[in-house]
Structure formats: C-alpha cells, structure tokens
Amino acid sequence: MAKKKKRSKRKGAKNKKTEDEPKKQATELEVQKPIMAMNPQTDSAFFHRLPQELRDHIYGLVFSSTKFAFGRAPKNLTMPNGIRAQVSVAIKPAPNGLAFLRACRRARMEIGDSWLPRVQFWFTDVRIMLDRLSRATPDTVSKIRQLTVGAKQIFLRSKHHAGSYHIESAFKLLQGLRLDQLTVFTSGRRSVDSHTIRGLIQHGSGWKTLRYLTFDSPYQESALRSTPDPSFGKSTWRTGWQSDLEDRDGKASSPSVTVYRGKTLPDGISHDGKWNTKTFIIVVKRGSGVDYQESKVEPRAYVWDRERTEPMTQEEIMAATMGDHIRWDFPGMTWEQIRNAFPQNQSDLWISYHEDEAGIRSICEQDEYEIDDWVLLCHLQE
C-alpha cells in the first residue's frame, strides 16, 4: 500500500511538472511575441507616435547640417625622403550624408528628393562643379538651393582654341539652375575676382542671393573708398555694381549690393594668415519677382555658322560678350563633350601622388575647408 502511494505521489509530481511546462512556454511566448511581431517600418515609435509634420522637421534638421564637398585642395607635405612638396589633396563628401535614406525604406519614401534643397553642395572650382552637376537632369538641378564654389576659372586650350571661362559662363551649361544662395570664395587673384563679381552682377543667372567671400583683396578695398581707384573701372565700385543691378532688374524691384568688411575677431582667434581684419563679403540680392532661373532653351543666337561672311547681328554680339561665350564657342555641346575635346591641362594641376603611397592616403579623404565656419566667426560691419 505504501509503495502504491509513493508511486502515485511520484506520478502526481510528474503530471504537475508536465502541466507547468506549457504554462512556462506560453509565458515566454507572450513575452517574446510583441518583439518578434514588431515591424520596424510601421510599429516603431518614430513612425507610430510622431506625427508627419514633426518627422519632416527632423528630416530637415538632419539635412540642413549636411554638406557634400568635391574637388581638390593644395596641401604642403613632407615626403618620406625629406623633400617638401605641395600635393593635391582629394576632398571627398561625408560617407554617411545620406544614411537616413539607406537605413530605412519608409524614411526614404517619406523624404523622397526633399533633401536636395536642404543640403549644401561645395566645389573647389568651376570645373569640378560642372563634372558633377552636368550629369544630373535639369529637373534635379532645379531643386538644388545652396551651392558653394571657388572662383577659379576654366581653361580650355588646344592647337586651335584657347579660352578661359568664369562662373557666370559655366552656369549656362546647367539648365534649370535656381539657387536660393550662391557662395563664391576668392580665387586669390585680383583680376579673376574682379571679373567674376562683375560678370555675376551684370549677367549671371541661376541664383537669387550671391555671397562673394574674399580675404585681403585690394580691389574689394577700393569698393569702399570715397575716391575711386584709377586702376579699376567704374563698374567695380559698389555704387557701380548697384547701378548695374538696377539697370538689369529694375529699380522698383529693389535689388541690392552690400559690402561687409571684417573689423574684429572673437577672443582666441589668431589674426595671422586668413584670420585678418580685412575680410570682405559682398552680398548681392536680385530684385523681387525677377526670374533668375537658367534658361532651359538654347538661345537662337548661339546656333551660328562660323563660315558665313555676313556681319554679326546685335543680338549675337550681346550673346558673345555677356557671359554666354562658352555656349557661343561651343554651340549645342554639353559639358561632357567639351571636356572630352579639351583634356585638362597638367599645368593647371598641383603636384599629386598616388594615394596608396605612404603618408598620402591618410589625407586624401579629409574635408578641411570650413568656409561657413569662417563666415560665422567673423564680426562684419556694413
């Protein structure tokens, strides 16, 4: 009898254990079920709890602080053999600038191409700018709102042709361009700076507001003098620039040219080198209601037979002398076709080395030029 009770007791304990196991498994499944069933595209707190307006605001904050830099910049470097040389350092954009689009399918669908007007595109010179932007469609180019570029002009040379082209001419190859703000930083050469600012004011298109940034440039200083400098034409003075802009946009549209000059620097900032007190920013604003978008239609004046004997019409003369001369010289050609016809001259390049060489690779991906930081640090006076 005792043995039967013992067996019965063991059997009851076994049955109880068997009954508890499903409950334990069910409890574990209940705990794991919400985690396993969550869809990151629809059930995450970011999408499920935040309204669309707030998500759009977050997207805007992320992309407004994003900059894509392209080009090359000079850098002094001591080579392994002890020789100092100036090398051409490749400036590459931040690799994670569009991580938001790659990380989440739903975020990519919500953002679409709305990031284009918010990010800043930065190019060291005009040639690099054309290499990148000319590949895009006019519809894509028209959505870009912020662009920074160096004032160094393009040189095209061959046995039968030699010419240089500035920013206002290069923009003619970017159909649909409609920038809210164009920032141009100095080339370091007075003649190039003078031509660039005058050309952009007189017949440059594709931008609403221009910021021309330069360090110590005598011609800019001349713009602030009450007595004109005889070495500069009248149109380079600030009053001349204002007059040129009013003639172009109409005085009633209230266009403006303002010259700011650096006076003081914050404590702790060196006054040596580029951090000096003769810093200038020329701010040009097109008139209200003016159509400043680059034309998508090739003007009739550029389609011209160079073998003809008839004299040029007034329309053709104006087209050839008012910033459109790159399309005048190469009618109907794209930038890719022009570039292939004129390989880049080696004389225009800095000494460069293969990036796999010791000591070179580590500096090829740096984006060191913080032009906007420089603007914010300078205390400017109108």
C-alpha positions in Angstrom: 0.0 0.0 0.0 2.8 2.3 0.9 4.5 1.6 -2.5 1.4 2.4 -4.4 1.0 5.8 -2.6 4.7 6.5 -3.3 4.3 5.8 -7.0 1.1 7.8 -7.0 2.9 10.7 -5.4 5.7 10.5 -8.0 3.2 10.3 -10.8 1.3 13.3 -9.4 4.6 15.3 -9.3 5.4 14.3 -12.8 2.0 15.3 -14.0 2.2 18.6 -12.2 5.6 19.3 -13.9 4.2 18.4 -17.3 1.3 20.8 -16.7 3.6 23.6 -15.6 5.8 23.4 -18.7 3.2 24.5 -21.2 2.4 27.4 -19.0 6.0 28.4 -18.8 6.4 28.1 -22.5 3.2 30.1 -23.1 4.6 32.9 -20.7 7.9 33.0 -22.7 6.0 33.2 -26.0 3.8 36.0 -24.6 6.9 38.0 -23.6 8.6 37.4 -26.9 5.6 37.9 -29.2 5.5 41.7 -29.2 9.2 41.9 -30.0 9.1 39.3 -32.8 5.9 40.8 -34.3 7.1 44.4 -34.4 7.5 45.8 -37.9 10.3 48.5 -37.8 8.7 50.2 -40.8 5.3 50.7 -39.2 5.4 49.9 -35.5 8.5 51.8 -34.4 8.0 54.8 -32.0 9.5 57.2 -34.6 6.8 56.4 -37.2 3.9 55.3 -34.9 4.0 58.1 -32.4 5.5 61.1 -34.1 3.2 63.0 -36.5 4.3 63.5 -40.1 5.0 67.2 -39.5 7.4 66.5 -36.7 9.2 63.8 -38.7 9.6 66.2 -41.6 11.0 68.8 -39.3 13.6 66.2 -38.0 14.5 65.3 -41.6 15.0 69.0 -42.3 17.3 69.5 -39.4 19.4 66.5 -40.4 19.9 67.5 -44.0 20.3 71.2 -43.3 23.5 70.4 -41.4 24.8 68.2 -44.3 27.5 69.3 -46.7 28.7 67.4 -49.8 32.2 68.6 -50.7 34.0 67.7 -54.0 37.3 68.7 -55.6 41.0 69.0 -54.8 42.9 71.4 -52.5 46.6 72.2 -52.1 48.4 70.9 -49.0 52.1 71.3 -48.0 53.6 67.9 -47.2 57.0 66.5 -46.2 57.7 63.4 -48.2 59.4 60.3 -46.8 62.6 61.3 -48.5 62.5 64.7 -46.6 61.5 66.8 -49.6 58.7 69.3 -49.0 56.1 69.4 -51.8 52.6 70.8 -52.4 50.3 68.0 -53.1 46.8 67.9 -54.4 44.5 66.5 -51.7 41.2 65.0 -52.8 38.2 66.3 -50.9 35.5 63.7 -50.6 32.0 64.1 -49.2 31.0 62.7 -45.9 30.2 58.9 -46.5 27.1 58.9 -44.2 25.5 62.1 -45.6 22.5 60.1 -46.9 22.5 57.4 -44.3 18.9 58.3 -43.4 17.8 57.2 -46.9 19.8 54.0 -46.9 18.9 52.8 -43.4 15.1 52.8 -43.6 12.8 52.1 -46.6 9.9 54.1 -45.1 12.1 57.1 -44.3 13.4 57.0 -47.9 9.8 57.1 -49.2 8.8 60.0 -46.9 11.9 62.0 -47.7 12.0 61.4 -51.5 14.1 64.2 -53.1 13.2 66.8 -50.4 16.8 66.6 -49.2 18.2 68.3 -52.3 17.1 71.8 -51.4 18.4 71.4 -47.8 21.9 70.1 -48.2 24.8 72.3 -49.3 26.9 71.4 -52.3 30.5 72.5 -52.1 33.0 72.5 -55.0 36.6 73.7 -55.0 36.4 75.1 -58.6 34.1 75.5 -61.6 35.4 72.5 -63.5 34.6 70.1 -60.6 31.2 71.7 -60.3 30.4 71.0 -64.0 31.8 67.5 -63.8 29.3 66.6 -61.1 26.2 68.7 -61.8 26.2 68.4 -65.6 25.4 64.7 -65.2 22.1 65.5 -63.4 18.8 66.2 -65.2 17.5 69.8 -65.4 14.7 68.8 -63.1 17.2 67.6 -60.4 19.5 70.6 -60.8 16.5 72.9 -60.4 15.9 71.5 -56.9 19.3 72.5 -55.5 19.1 75.6 -53.4 22.6 76.0 -51.8 25.9 75.9 -53.6 29.4 77.0 -52.8 32.2 77.1 -55.4 35.7 78.5 -55.9 36.2 81.4 -58.3 39.0 79.7 -60.3 38.0 79.8 -64.0 38.1 77.0 -66.5 41.0 77.0 -69.0 40.5 75.2 -72.4 43.5 75.1 -74.7 44.3 73.2 -77.9 46.2 73.9 -81.1 43.1 75.7 -82.5 41.5 77.2 -79.4 42.4 78.9 -76.2 40.0 80.5 -73.8 39.1 80.9 -70.1 35.5 80.8 -68.8 34.2 82.1 -65.5 31.3 81.0 -63.2 28.6 83.1 -64.9 29.5 81.4 -68.2 29.7 77.9 -66.7 26.2 78.2 -65.3 24.9 78.4 -68.8 25.6 74.7 -69.1 23.5 73.9 -66.0 20.0 74.3 -67.4 17.3 74.8 -64.8 19.6 76.0 -62.0 17.7 78.0 -59.5 19.7 78.6 -56.3 18.5 80.4 -53.3 22.0 81.2 -52.3 25.3 81.0 -54.2 28.5 81.4 -52.3 31.7 82.1 -54.2 35.1 82.2 -52.4 38.1 84.1 -53.8 40.5 82.6 -56.3 43.3 84.6 -54.8 43.9 86.6 -58.0 42.6 90.2 -58.2 41.8 90.1 -61.9 39.8 86.9 -61.6 37.9 88.2 -58.6 37.1 91.4 -60.3 35.8 89.7 -63.5 33.8 87.2 -61.5 31.9 89.6 -59.3 31.2 92.0 -62.2 30.1 89.2 -64.5 27.8 87.6 -61.9 26.1 91.0 -61.2 25.8 92.1 -64.8 24.6 88.9 -66.5 24.9 85.9 -64.1 21.8 83.8 -63.7 20.7 80.8 -61.7 20.9 82.4 -58.2 18.8 84.6 -56.0 21.4 85.7 -53.5 25.1 85.9 -54.0 27.7 85.9 -51.3 31.2 86.6 -52.6 33.8 85.8 -50.0 37.4 87.1 -50.2 40.3 87.7 -47.9 42.7 90.7 -48.3 41.9 91.8 -51.9 42.8 95.4 -52.9 40.1 95.7 -55.4 37.5 94.9 -52.7 39.0 97.6 -50.6 38.7 100.0 -53.5 34.9 99.5 -53.4 34.7 101.1 -50.0 36.8 104.2 -50.8 35.1 107.5 -51.4 37.8 108.3 -54.0 37.8 105.9 -57.0 41.0 103.9 -57.6 42.0 104.7 -61.2 43.3 101.1 -61.7 39.7 99.8 -61.6 36.8 100.5 -63.9 33.7 102.3 -62.6 31.6 99.2 -62.7 33.7 97.6 -60.0 32.8 100.2 -57.3 29.9 99.4 -55.0 27.8 102.2 -56.5 28.6 100.9 -60.0 27.5 97.3 -59.0 24.2 98.7 -57.6 23.6 100.7 -60.7 24.3 97.6 -62.9 21.9 95.5 -60.9 19.1 98.2 -61.0 19.6 98.5 -64.8 19.1 94.8 -65.1 16.3 94.0 -62.6 14.7 97.4 -62.4 14.9 99.9 -59.6 11.3 99.2 -58.5 12.2 95.5 -57.7 14.7 96.7 -55.0 17.8 94.8 -55.9 20.7 95.4 -53.5 24.5 95.2 -53.3 26.0 95.3 -49.8 29.7 95.1 -48.9 30.6 93.8 -45.4 34.1 94.2 -44.1 35.6 92.3 -41.2 36.6 94.5 -38.3 37.1 92.4 -35.2 37.5 88.7 -34.4 36.3 86.7 -31.3 38.8 86.2 -28.5 41.2 83.3 -29.1 41.2 83.6 -32.9 44.6 84.3 -34.5 45.0 87.4 -36.6 47.6 85.7 -38.7 47.1 84.3 -42.2 43.5 84.2 -43.3 42.2 85.3 -39.9 42.9 89.0 -40.6 40.8 92.2 -40.2 40.5 92.8 -44.0 37.9 90.2 -44.7 35.2 91.0 -47.2 31.8 89.6 -48.0 29.8 91.1 -50.9 26.1 90.2 -50.7 24.1 90.7 -53.9 20.3 90.2 -53.9 18.3 90.0 -57.1 15.2 92.1 -57.4 11.8 90.9 -56.1 9.8 88.9 -58.7 12.8 88.6 -61.1 13.1 85.3 -63.0 16.7 84.2 -62.2 16.5 80.6 -63.3 18.9 79.4 -66.0 17.1 79.1 -69.3 16.3 75.6 -70.5 16.1 76.7 -74.1 19.2 77.2 -76.2 19.1 80.8 -77.5 18.9 81.3 -81.2 22.0 83.5 -81.2 24.2 80.5 -80.4 23.2 78.5 -83.4 25.5 80.1 -85.9 27.6 79.0 -88.9 31.1 80.2 -88.3 31.9 80.0 -92.1 29.4 82.7 -93.0 30.6 86.0 -94.3 27.7 88.2 -93.1 28.5 90.5 -90.1 27.2 89.6 -86.6 23.9 90.9 -85.6 23.5 93.0 -82.4 21.8 90.0 -80.7 24.8 87.8 -81.5 27.3 90.4 -80.3 25.4 90.7 -77.0 25.4 86.9 -76.6 29.1 86.6 -77.2 30.1 89.4 -74.8 27.6 89.0 -71.9 28.6 85.8 -70.1 27.3 83.3 -72.6 30.5 82.9 -74.5 31.0 79.2 -73.6 27.8 78.3 -75.4 28.8 80.8 -78.1 32.2 79.0 -78.6 30.6 75.5 -78.4 27.1 75.7 -79.7 24.9 72.7 -78.9 27.6 70.9 -77.0 27.3 69.5 -73.5 30.0 69.9 -70.8 31.0 66.2 -71.3 31.6 66.8 -75.0 33.5 70.0 -74.3 35.7 68.3 -71.6 36.5 65.3 -73.9 37.6 67.7 -76.6 39.9 69.6 -74.2 41.7 67.3 -71.7 42.6 69.1 -68.5 46.0 70.8 -68.8 48.6 69.4 -66.5 49.9 72.9 -65.9 46.6 73.7 -64.1 47.2 70.9 -61.6 49.2 70.7 -58.4 51.8 68.0 -57.9 49.9 64.9 -56.9 50.9 61.4 -55.9 49.2 58.0 -56.0 47.0 57.8 -52.9 48.5 54.4 -52.0 51.9 55.8 -51.3 53.0 56.1 -47.7 51.9 59.2 -46.0 49.4 60.3 -48.8 46.4 58.0 -48.3 45.7 59.3 -44.9 45.0 62.9 -46.1 43.0 62.1 -49.2 39.6 61.9 -47.6 39.8 65.0 -45.4 37.3 67.8 -45.8 39.2 70.6 -44.1 37.8 73.7 -45.7 35.1 75.1 -43.3 34.1 78.2 -45.3 30.9 78.7 -43.4 32.6 78.4 -40.0 34.9 81.2 -41.2 31.8 83.4 -42.0 30.2 82.8 -38.6 33.4 83.7 -36.7 34.0 87.0 -38.4 32.4 90.1 -37.0 31.3 92.1 -40.0 30.5 95.7 -40.5 28.5 97.1 -43.4 
